[in-house]
């Protein structure tokens, strides 16, 4: 009978263990070589870093030599004051409060802030001229029946109240601002009308604000007044034309896209007849700027109208911007009017 081959399981096991051991050694050897290469790279990077640290650097000097004289005109936008209107905190979820005392404080803060911003900007430019834009709705009037009950003053009393505060503010700008020229373009708003319904061709002569502007022109003859007799007022500065209006003909009642879409549509339509550098308007109780237009915020702040048009909450503010004689509008800043 032939002898059967016996499998040497012990030898096979030893060979398997040896092969696994060899594979593990090879793997470890590869890792050692990899780590050695990394260490070499790290040492090279360290040597480079130490070399940079010890190397003398000869950097070019930047001097503070000015590029040359720069001239600019300051613009201060004032509108939607609604000074005699009363806003009770409970009617706007505690977000605002407003009455004649608060109105006076905010007006004073506005004029002081204009001087402060001009002083800051004069560090980089010569600012001899100020354009103080009165954008209308400085008063609320009696265009709604409820306002006869809630307003702190009648329309005629409001005109007299505003006259004193604006005279005081402009005289302070003249006295302390060292301006060679103060230019005051004025447009009337929709709230200051004497009629129940808005007028188109006779809107100016039926406006308490239009009357106020003409009185102020006699009170302050050393300023340069431009009073609109129609909806638009055009003003040219450094060869750039500004179209100034109250903004109530920009139809907006809340919606997707906010004020941007209706403002762009209205401006595009008006531009078919005459294209200005920038439109300046107010009325919508929100502060907003684009390269083509500026919407001024309200001094009165958040009120029932803001709620009605679904305007987002923002603190009471006005707007300041600088117009460089060569570069155009270079900066736009909010003037915040409420206490922190």
C-alpha positions as a Markdown table, in Angstrom:
| # | Residue | x | y | z |
|---|---|---|---|---|
| 1 | Unk | 0.0 | 0.0 | 0.0 |
| 2 | Unk | 1.4 | 3.5 | -0.9 |
| 3 | Unk | 2.2 | 5.8 | 2.0 |
| 4 | Unk | -0.2 | 8.8 | 2.4 |
| 5 | Unk | 1.4 | 12.3 | 2.4 |
| 6 | Unk | 0.9 | 14.0 | 5.8 |
| 7 | Unk | 0.3 | 17.8 | 5.8 |
| 8 | Unk | 2.8 | 19.6 | 8.0 |
| 9 | Unk | 0.4 | 22.1 | 9.6 |
| 10 | Unk | 3.1 | 23.4 | 12.0 |
| 11 | Unk | 5.4 | 24.4 | 9.1 |
| 12 | Unk | 2.5 | 26.1 | 7.3 |
| 13 | Unk | 1.6 | 28.1 | 10.4 |
| 14 | Unk | 5.2 | 29.2 | 10.9 |
| 15 | Unk | 5.4 | 30.3 | 7.3 |
| 16 | Unk | 2.1 | 32.3 | 7.6 |
| 17 | Unk | 3.3 | 34.0 | 10.8 |
| 18 | Unk | 6.6 | 34.8 | 9.2 |
| 19 | Unk | 4.9 | 36.3 | 6.1 |
| 20 | Unk | 2.6 | 38.5 | 8.3 |
| 21 | Unk | 5.6 | 39.6 | 10.4 |
| 22 | Unk | 7.5 | 40.5 | 7.2 |
| 23 | Unk | 4.5 | 42.5 | 5.8 |
| 24 | Unk | 4.2 | 44.3 | 9.1 |
| 25 | Unk | 7.9 | 45.1 | 9.2 |
| 26 | Unk | 7.7 | 46.4 | 5.6 |
| 27 | Unk | 4.7 | 48.6 | 6.5 |
| 28 | Unk | 6.5 | 50.0 | 9.5 |
| 29 | Unk | 9.6 | 50.6 | 7.4 |
| 30 | Unk | 7.5 | 52.6 | 4.9 |
| 31 | Unk | 6.1 | 54.7 | 7.7 |
| 32 | Unk | 9.5 | 55.3 | 9.1 |
| 33 | Unk | 10.7 | 56.5 | 5.7 |
| 34 | Unk | 7.6 | 58.7 | 5.3 |
| 35 | Unk | 8.0 | 60.3 | 8.8 |
| 36 | Unk | 11.7 | 60.8 | 8.1 |
| 37 | Unk | 10.8 | 62.7 | 4.9 |
| 38 | Unk | 8.2 | 64.8 | 6.8 |
| 39 | Unk | 10.8 | 65.6 | 9.5 |
| 40 | Unk | 13.2 | 66.6 | 6.8 |
| 41 | Unk | 10.6 | 68.9 | 5.2 |
| 42 | Unk | 9.8 | 70.4 | 8.6 |
| 43 | Unk | 13.5 | 71.0 | 9.4 |
| 44 | Unk | 13.8 | 72.7 | 6.0 |
| 45 | Unk | 10.7 | 74.9 | 6.7 |
| 46 | Unk | 12.2 | 75.7 | 10.2 |
| 47 | Unk | 15.5 | 76.7 | 8.6 |
| 48 | Unk | 13.7 | 79.0 | 6.1 |
| 49 | Unk | 11.6 | 80.6 | 8.8 |
| 50 | Unk | 14.6 | 81.2 | 11.0 |
| 51 | Unk | 16.4 | 82.6 | 8.0 |
| 52 | Unk | 13.5 | 85.0 | 7.3 |
| 53 | Unk | 13.4 | 86.1 | 10.9 |
| 54 | Unk | 17.1 | 86.9 | 11.0 |
| 55 | Unk | 17.1 | 88.5 | 7.6 |
| 56 | Unk | 17.2 | 92.3 | 7.5 |
| 57 | Unk | 14.1 | 93.7 | 5.7 |
| 58 | Unk | 14.4 | 96.8 | 3.6 |
| 59 | Unk | 10.8 | 97.9 | 3.1 |
| 60 | Unk | 9.9 | 101.0 | 1.1 |
| 61 | Unk | 8.7 | 104.0 | 3.2 |
| 62 | Unk | 5.1 | 105.2 | 2.9 |
| 63 | Unk | 4.9 | 108.9 | 3.6 |
| 64 | Unk | 1.9 | 110.9 | 4.8 |
| 65 | Unk | 2.3 | 113.3 | 1.9 |
| 66 | Unk | -1.2 | 114.3 | 0.7 |
| 67 | Unk | -2.2 | 113.6 | -2.8 |
| 68 | Unk | -3.3 | 117.2 | -3.2 |
| 69 | Unk | -6.2 | 119.5 | -2.2 |
| 70 | Unk | -9.7 | 117.8 | -2.3 |
| 71 | Unk | -12.9 | 119.8 | -2.4 |
| 72 | Unk | -16.3 | 118.4 | -1.3 |
| 73 | Unk | -19.8 | 119.6 | -0.5 |
| 74 | Unk | -21.7 | 118.3 | 2.5 |
| 75 | Unk | -25.4 | 117.2 | 2.1 |
| 76 | Unk | -27.7 | 117.0 | 5.1 |
| 77 | Unk | -31.2 | 115.5 | 4.4 |
| 78 | Unk | -34.1 | 116.5 | 6.7 |
| 79 | Unk | -37.6 | 115.1 | 6.3 |
| 80 | Unk | -40.5 | 113.3 | 7.8 |
| 81 | Unk | -40.2 | 115.1 | 11.1 |
| 82 | Unk | -44.0 | 115.1 | 11.8 |
| 83 | Unk | -43.2 | 117.3 | 14.8 |
| 84 | Unk | -46.7 | 117.7 | 16.2 |
| 85 | Unk | -47.7 | 114.1 | 15.9 |
| 86 | Unk | -48.0 | 112.1 | 19.1 |
| 87 | Unk | -46.7 | 108.5 | 19.1 |
| 88 | Unk | -47.6 | 106.6 | 22.3 |
| 89 | Unk | -45.3 | 103.7 | 23.1 |
| 90 | Unk | -48.1 | 101.2 | 23.5 |
| 91 | Unk | -49.3 | 101.8 | 19.9 |
| 92 | Unk | -46.0 | 100.6 | 18.4 |
| 93 | Unk | -45.2 | 97.7 | 20.8 |
| 94 | Unk | -42.9 | 99.9 | 22.9 |
| 95 | Unk | -40.5 | 100.5 | 19.9 |
| 96 | Unk | -40.8 | 104.3 | 19.9 |
| 97 | Unk | -42.3 | 107.4 | 21.7 |
| 98 | Unk | -42.7 | 110.9 | 20.2 |
| 99 | Unk | -44.1 | 114.2 | 21.2 |
| 100 | Unk | -43.1 | 117.9 | 20.9 |
| 101 | Unk | -40.5 | 117.7 | 23.6 |
| 102 | Unk | -38.8 | 114.7 | 21.9 |
| 103 | Unk | -39.1 | 116.3 | 18.5 |
| 104 | Unk | -37.2 | 119.4 | 19.7 |
| 105 | Unk | -34.4 | 117.2 | 21.2 |
| 106 | Unk | -34.1 | 115.3 | 17.9 |
| 107 | Unk | -34.0 | 118.4 | 15.8 |
| 108 | Unk | -31.2 | 119.9 | 18.0 |
| 109 | Unk | -29.3 | 116.6 | 17.7 |
| 110 | Unk | -29.7 | 116.6 | 14.0 |
| 111 | Unk | -28.1 | 120.1 | 13.6 |
| 112 | Unk | -25.3 | 119.3 | 16.0 |
| 113 | Unk | -24.6 | 116.0 | 14.3 |
| 114 | Unk | -24.3 | 117.7 | 10.9 |
| 115 | Unk | -21.6 | 120.0 | 12.4 |
| 116 | Unk | -19.8 | 117.0 | 13.9 |
| 117 | Unk | -19.8 | 115.0 | 10.7 |
| 118 | Unk | -18.5 | 118.0 | 8.7 |
| 119 | Unk | -15.7 | 118.4 | 11.2 |
| 120 | Unk | -14.7 | 114.8 | 10.8 |
| 121 | Unk | -14.7 | 114.9 | 7.0 |
| 122 | Unk | -12.8 | 118.2 | 6.9 |
| 123 | Unk | -9.7 | 116.1 | 7.9 |
| 124 | Unk | -9.6 | 114.9 | 4.4 |
| 125 | Unk | -11.2 | 117.6 | 2.3 |
| 126 | Unk | -12.0 | 121.2 | 2.1 |
| 127 | Unk | -15.7 | 121.6 | 2.8 |
| 128 | Unk | -16.9 | 125.2 | 2.3 |
| 129 | Unk | -20.5 | 124.5 | 1.2 |
| 130 | Unk | -23.4 | 122.8 | 2.9 |
| 131 | Unk | -26.6 | 121.7 | 1.1 |
| 132 | Unk | -29.5 | 121.4 | 3.7 |
| 133 | Unk | -32.3 | 119.5 | 1.9 |
| 134 | Unk | -35.8 | 120.0 | 3.4 |
| 135 | Unk | -37.7 | 117.0 | 2.1 |
| 136 | Unk | -41.2 | 117.7 | 3.4 |
| 137 | Unk | -43.6 | 116.2 | 5.9 |
| 138 | Unk | -41.9 | 118.3 | 8.6 |
| 139 | Unk | -45.5 | 118.5 | 9.9 |
| 140 | Unk | -48.3 | 116.0 | 10.1 |
| 141 | Unk | -51.3 | 118.3 | 9.6 |
| 142 | Unk | -55.0 | 117.3 | 9.6 |
| 143 | Unk | -55.1 | 115.1 | 6.5 |
| 144 | Unk | -56.8 | 112.4 | 8.6 |
| 145 | Unk | -59.7 | 113.1 | 11.0 |
| 146 | Unk | -58.0 | 111.2 | 13.9 |
| 147 | Unk | -55.0 | 113.6 | 13.7 |
| 148 | Unk | -57.2 | 116.5 | 14.9 |
| 149 | Unk | -57.6 | 114.6 | 18.2 |
| 150 | Unk | -54.0 | 113.3 | 18.6 |
| 151 | Unk | -51.7 | 116.0 | 17.3 |
| 152 | Unk | -50.1 | 118.3 | 19.8 |
| 153 | Unk | -50.6 | 121.4 | 17.7 |
| 154 | Unk | -52.8 | 122.7 | 14.9 |
| 155 | Unk | -51.3 | 123.2 | 11.4 |
| 156 | Unk | -50.9 | 126.9 | 11.8 |
| 157 | Unk | -49.4 | 126.5 | 15.3 |
| 158 | Unk | -47.0 | 123.9 | 13.8 |
| 159 | Unk | -45.8 | 126.3 | 11.2 |
| 160 | Unk | -44.9 | 128.8 | 13.9 |
| 161 | Unk | -43.2 | 126.1 | 16.0 |
| 162 | Unk | -41.1 | 124.8 | 13.1 |
| 163 | Unk | -40.1 | 128.3 | 12.0 |
| 164 | Unk | -38.4 | 129.0 | 15.3 |
| 165 | Unk | -36.5 | 125.7 | 15.4 |
| 166 | Unk | -35.3 | 125.8 | 11.8 |
| 167 | Unk | -34.2 | 129.4 | 12.2 |
| 168 | Unk | -32.2 | 128.4 | 15.3 |
| 169 | Unk | -30.7 | 125.4 | 13.6 |
| 170 | Unk | -29.6 | 127.2 | 10.5 |
| 171 | Unk | -28.2 | 130.1 | 12.5 |
| 172 | Unk | -26.1 | 127.6 | 14.5 |
| 173 | Unk | -24.8 | 126.0 | 11.2 |
| 174 | Unk | -24.0 | 129.5 | 9.9 |
| 175 | Unk | -22.3 | 130.6 | 13.2 |
| 176 | Unk | -20.3 | 127.5 | 14.0 |
| 177 | Unk | -19.9 | 125.7 | 10.7 |
| 178 | Unk | -17.7 | 128.2 | 8.9 |
| 179 | Unk | -19.5 | 127.6 | 5.6 |
| 180 | Unk | -19.1 | 130.0 | 2.8 |
| 181 | Unk | -22.4 | 129.0 | 1.3 |
| 182 | Unk | -25.5 | 127.2 | 2.8 |
| 183 | Unk | -27.9 | 126.1 | 0.1 |
| 184 | Unk | -31.4 | 125.1 | 1.1 |
| 185 | Unk | -33.5 | 123.2 | -1.5 |
| 186 | Unk | -37.1 | 122.7 | -0.3 |
| 187 | Unk | -39.9 | 120.4 | -1.4 |
| 188 | Unk | -43.3 | 120.1 | 0.2 |
| 189 | Unk | -44.7 | 116.8 | 1.5 |
| 190 | Unk | -48.2 | 115.3 | 1.3 |
| 191 | Unk | -49.0 | 115.9 | 5.0 |
| 192 | Unk | -48.7 | 119.6 | 5.0 |
| 193 | Unk | -51.5 | 120.3 | 2.5 |
| 194 | Unk | -54.4 | 122.5 | 3.3 |
| 195 | Unk | -56.9 | 120.4 | 1.3 |
| 196 | Unk | -58.4 | 117.0 | 2.2 |
| 197 | Unk | -57.3 | 115.4 | -1.1 |
| 198 | Unk | -53.9 | 115.8 | -2.8 |
| 199 | Unk | -53.6 | 118.3 | -5.6 |
| 200 | Unk | -51.3 | 118.1 | -8.6 |
| 201 | Unk | -50.9 | 121.5 | -10.4 |
| 202 | Unk | -51.9 | 123.5 | -7.3 |
| 203 | Unk | -50.2 | 121.4 | -4.6 |
| 204 | Unk | -47.6 | 124.1 | -3.8 |
| 205 | Unk | -49.9 | 127.0 | -3.1 |
| 206 | Unk | -52.1 | 124.7 | -1.0 |
| 207 | Unk | -49.3 | 123.6 | 1.2 |
| 208 | Unk | -48.5 | 124.9 | 4.7 |
| 209 | Unk | -44.9 | 123.8 | 4.1 |
| 210 | Unk | -44.5 | 125.8 | 0.9 |
| 211 | Unk | -45.7 | 128.8 | 2.9 |
| 212 | Unk | -43.2 | 128.0 | 5.7 |
| 213 | Unk | -40.3 | 127.8 | 3.2 |
| 214 | Unk | -41.1 | 131.2 | 1.7 |
| 215 | Unk | -41.3 | 132.8 | 5.2 |
| 216 | Unk | -38.0 | 131.2 | 6.1 |
| 217 | Unk | -36.4 | 132.6 | 3.0 |
| 218 | Unk | -37.2 | 136.1 | 4.2 |
| 219 | Unk | -36.0 | 135.2 | 7.8 |
| 220 | Unk | -32.6 | 133.8 | 6.5 |
| 221 | Unk | -31.7 | 135.9 | 3.4 |
| 222 | Unk | -28.0 | 135.0 | 3.8 |
| 223 | Unk | -28.8 | 131.4 | 2.7 |
| 224 | Unk | -29.4 | 130.3 | -0.9 |
| 225 | Unk | -33.0 | 129.1 | -1.1 |
| 226 | Unk | -34.5 | 126.9 | -3.8 |
| 227 | Unk | -38.2 | 126.3 | -3.2 |
| 228 | Unk | -40.1 | 123.8 | -5.4 |
| 229 | Unk | -43.3 | 125.1 | -7.0 |
| 230 | Unk | -44.0 | 121.6 | -8.4 |
| 231 | Unk | -43.3 | 118.0 | -7.4 |
| 232 | Unk | -39.7 | 117.9 | -8.5 |
| 233 | Unk | -36.8 | 120.3 | -7.7 |
| 234 | Unk | -33.5 | 120.0 | -9.6 |
| 235 | Unk | -30.2 | 121.1 | -8.1 |
| 236 | Unk | -26.8 | 121.1 | -9.8 |
| 237 | Unk | -23.6 | 120.7 | -7.8 |
| 238 | Unk | -20.2 | 120.2 | -9.4 |
| 239 | Unk | -21.9 | 119.6 | -12.8 |
| 240 | Unk | -24.0 | 116.7 | -11.3 |
| 241 | Unk | -27.8 | 117.1 | -11.2 |
| 242 | Unk | -29.9 | 116.0 | -8.2 |
| 243 | Unk | -33.6 | 115.4 | -8.5 |
| 244 | Unk | -35.2 | 116.1 | -5.2 |
| 245 | Unk | -38.8 | 115.2 | -4.3 |
| 246 | Unk | -40.8 | 114.1 | -1.3 |
| 247 | Unk | -41.2 | 110.6 | -2.5 |
| 248 | Unk | -45.0 | 110.1 | -2.2 |
| 249 | Unk | -45.2 | 109.5 | -6.0 |
| 250 | Unk | -43.0 | 106.4 | -5.5 |
| 251 | Unk | -46.0 | 104.0 | -4.9 |
| 252 | Unk | -45.2 | 101.5 | -2.2 |
| 253 | Unk | -47.3 | 99.7 | 0.3 |
| 254 | Unk | -45.2 | 96.8 | 1.4 |
| 255 | Unk | -44.3 | 93.8 | -0.6 |
| 256 | Unk | -41.6 | 91.4 | -1.8 |
| 257 | Unk | -38.5 | 93.3 | -2.7 |
| 258 | Unk | -39.3 | 96.2 | -0.4 |
| 259 | Unk | -38.9 | 99.8 | -1.6 |
| 260 | Unk | -36.3 | 98.9 | -4.3 |
| 261 | Unk | -38.6 | 97.7 | -7.0 |
| 262 | Unk | -41.2 | 100.6 | -6.9 |
| 263 | Unk | -38.4 | 103.1 | -6.6 |
| 264 | Unk | -36.4 | 101.7 | -9.6 |
| 265 | Unk | -39.6 | 101.6 | -11.7 |
| 266 | Unk | -40.6 | 105.2 | -10.9 |
| 267 | Unk | -37.1 | 106.5 | -11.5 |
| 268 | Unk | -36.7 | 104.7 | -14.8 |
| 269 | Unk | -39.9 | 106.2 | -16.0 |
| 270 | Unk | -38.9 | 109.8 | -14.9 |
| 271 | Unk | -35.5 | 109.3 | -16.5 |
| 272 | Unk | -37.1 | 109.0 | -19.9 |
| 273 | Unk | -37.6 | 112.8 | -19.7 |
| 274 | Unk | -34.6 | 113.8 | -17.7 |
| 275 | Unk | -31.8 | 111.7 | -16.1 |
| 276 | Unk | -30.2 | 113.1 | -12.9 |
| 277 | Unk | -27.1 | 111.9 | -11.1 |
| 278 | Unk | -29.1 | 110.8 | -8.0 |
| 279 | Unk | -32.7 | 111.0 | -6.8 |
| 280 | Unk | -33.2 | 112.2 | -3.2 |
| 281 | Unk | -36.5 | 111.6 | -1.5 |
| 282 | Unk | -38.2 | 110.6 | 1.8 |
| 283 | Unk | -41.8 | 109.7 | 2.7 |
| 284 | Unk | -41.4 | 106.0 | 3.2 |
| 285 | Unk | -40.1 | 106.1 | 6.7 |
| 286 | Unk | -37.0 | 104.0 | 6.0 |
| 287 | Unk | -33.4 | 104.7 | 5.3 |
| 288 | Unk | -32.1 | 103.2 | 2.1 |
| 289 | Unk | -29.4 | 104.0 | -0.5 |
| 290 | Unk | -28.3 | 102.7 | -3.9 |
| 291 | Unk | -25.9 | 104.3 | -6.4 |
| 292 | Unk | -29.0 | 105.8 | -8.1 |
| 293 | Unk | -31.1 | 107.1 | -5.3 |
| 294 | Unk | -31.2 | 107.9 | -1.6 |
| 295 | Unk | -34.3 | 107.5 | 0.6 |
| 296 | Unk | -34.1 | 109.5 | 3.9 |
| 297 | Unk | -35.2 | 108.0 | 7.2 |
| 298 | Unk | -37.8 | 109.6 | 9.5 |
| 299 | Unk | -37.0 | 111.9 | 12.4 |
| 300 | Unk | -40.3 | 110.8 | 14.1 |
| 301 | Unk | -39.1 | 107.2 | 14.0 |
| 302 | Unk | -41.4 | 104.1 | 14.0 |
| 303 | Unk | -45.1 | 105.0 | 14.1 |
| 304 | Unk | -48.5 | 103.8 | 13.0 |
| 305 | Unk | -47.7 | 104.6 | 9.3 |
| 306 | Unk | -44.6 | 102.5 | 9.5 |
| 307 | Unk | -46.7 | 99.6 | 10.8 |
| 308 | Unk | -49.3 | 100.2 | 8.0 |
| 309 | Unk | -46.8 | 100.0 | 5.2 |
| 310 | Unk | -45.0 | 97.1 | 6.8 |
| 311 | Unk | -41.7 | 99.0 | 7.1 |
| 312 | Unk | -39.1 | 97.2 | 9.1 |
| 313 | Unk | -38.2 | 98.8 | 12.4 |
| 314 | Unk | -35.3 | 101.1 | 12.5 |
| 315 | Unk | -34.3 | 103.9 | 14.9 |
| 316 | Unk | -35.2 | 107.5 | 14.0 |
| 317 | Unk | -32.6 | 109.0 | 11.7 |
| 318 | Unk | -31.7 | 111.4 | 9.0 |
| 319 | Unk | -29.0 | 111.2 | 6.3 |
| 320 | Unk | -25.7 | 112.9 | 5.7 |
| 321 | Unk | -23.5 | 112.4 | 2.6 |
| 322 | Unk | -20.4 | 113.9 | 1.0 |
| 323 | Unk | -20.1 | 114.9 | -2.6 |
| 324 | Unk | -16.5 | 115.0 | -3.8 |
| 325 | Unk | -15.9 | 117.6 | -6.6 |
| 326 | Unk | -14.1 | 115.0 | -8.7 |
| 327 | Unk | -15.3 | 111.5 | -7.5 |
| 328 | Unk | -18.9 | 112.2 | -6.8 |
| 329 | Unk | -20.7 | 110.7 | -3.8 |
| 330 | Unk | -18.0 | 109.2 | -1.6 |
| 331 | Unk | -19.8 | 108.4 | 1.7 |
| 332 | Unk | -23.3 | 108.2 | 3.1 |
| 333 | Unk | -23.9 | 108.2 | 6.8 |
| 334 | Unk | -27.0 | 107.9 | 9.0 |
| 335 | Unk | -27.6 | 110.5 | 11.6 |
| 336 | Unk | -29.1 | 108.6 | 14.6 |
| 337 | Unk | -31.4 | 110.8 | 16.7 |
| 338 | Unk | -32.6 | 108.7 | 19.6 |
| 339 | Unk | -30.9 | 108.1 | 22.9 |
| 340 | Unk | -28.9 | 104.8 | 23.2 |
